[in-house]
């Protein structure tokens, strides 16, 4: 997740640049005016020295402001962008930047870098997991095809054909899950949508208990897809009801199922990770949920609990 840069008051960039230009323009005018007025009080040398000192002080002050409010943040942002390009994480962004414009730019760059790194990690995970997950059904297909080419008894041929059918279905399910996960990464509408309008439209066969209404900055269709995946996942793991409602600024979703084993808590959002492989689980449900939420500027995390599975959705 991208870091949230602190908003600390600084003069806007337009004021900094405009003030510098105004100072450059006004300094000689003021000097000439003062020289005109005080020229007969101070000598030529004293007046010239005073004007030089004033110009030097103003130049130093403007130089410090430009360095502090513009140059240093730009250097930090450049170092951060280079670190992201090289895949390093040793150039964190500072807590705040010099001007509101640069703060917005830094936040946008950080979010863009986080998104690109997530996508790169996702593509790498796809390659590894797809190779692993498709290897078993593909091996079964090749073996069954080779045996069918031989003089195989009719009874064995029926079993081999069933093996081909089951393996083909597994491969199709995995590829369809990949397609859904790729689609979930596409940006979605920012809403807002309310739980009271969305919950009645969710049809999963699992009772949904609404424990308070709240507005969320996500499109209604996307929120329906997210909650549907969570409800289906809860039902598949033995839950009989799903409760959802506000928890501060977050949306808390909990079920009455057996919960998640401690050893699996850090892996539940990984693509293809599932404890239901034998019963047809693809391990894509929670990965799709996280991808959809991040595409809308949000995220989901697993909350420690004694009973059931509890998730918090944040924006």
Secondary structure, DSSP 8 states (H G I E B T S, - for coil): ------------HHHHHHHHHHHHHHHHHHHHHHHHHHTTTS-HHHHHHHHHHHHHHHHHHHHHHHIIIIIHHHHHHHHHHHHHHTT-------S--SSHHHHHHHHHHHHHHHHHHHHHHHHHHHHHHHHHHHHHHHHHHHHHHHHHHS---HHHHHHHHHHHHHHHHHHHHHHHHHHHHHHHTS------EEHHHHGGG--SSSEEEE-S--EESS-HHHHHHHHHHHHHHHHHTT-SEEEEEEETTEEEEEE-S----GGGTTTTTSTT--S-TTTT--S-HHHHHHHHHHHTT-EEEEE--SSS-EEEEE-
